[in-house]
Amino acid sequence: MGVTAPFRTTVTVVGMTCGHCTSAVSSELAAIAGVQDVDVTLVSGAVTVASERQLSRAELAAAVAEAGYGLAD
């Protein structure tokens, strides 16, 4: 990620199986106000979000749910 943002949050998304999945998750997370960059790793399910403000787990979970996936516990 080439963006320097004051906040970075990493979560694990479950259920992704292909590039379309990662694109859907990335698009939904990128639509959150203040998000500057999203890095999704398909194999591990790790998603790192760089943002201008602290993002809550609930906010991230809602965006991921809009894409049709969930967060690991």
N, C-alpha and C positions, 0 to 999 in steps of 0.2 A: 504494500500500500504506500503510495507516494504522498499522501496527504498528512500534514501534521495537524492533529486535532487535540484539544485539551482532554478529551475523554475517549477511552477505548473500552468497549464491552465485548466479551466473548461468551457465546452460548453454544450449546450443541442442539442441532435440529435433527429430529428423527423422521424417517420416512422418505428421505430424498434418495432417488435411484438413478437419476440421469441429469444431463445438462439442462434440460428444460426445468427440472425441479430446482436446480440452483439458480437459474435465471428468475423463476417466479419468486423465490424467497428473496433474492437480491433486490428485485424491483419493489416488492412490498416494503422492505426495510428502508430502501432509499427514499421512499415517499414520506417517511417520518420527518417532521420539521426538525432541522438542525443536523441531520445526518449528512456527512461529507463523503463517506466512502464505506463500501461494504465488501468484505472478502469472504467468499464461501468456499469451503473445501468439501467436495462431495464424499470422498472416501471416509473421512472422520466425522463429517457432519458439523465440523467447527465453523462458526460464523463470527467474524470480528467486525464490529461496527465502530467506525470513527465518527465522532459527533462533537458539536459545539457545546452540548449540554449533557448532563448525566441522564441516561435513559433508564427507565424502570423495567424490571423483568416483565411486568404486566403489559407494558407498551410494546416490548419486543414480541412477547407471546401473541398478542393480538394481531400484529402485522404478519407473523409467521402463520397464524391460523387462517388469515385471509388468503394466503398462498396455498392452503390446504395441508399444512404440516403442523407439527407440535414441537415443543421444547422438551429435552430430556430433563428428568428431575434433578 
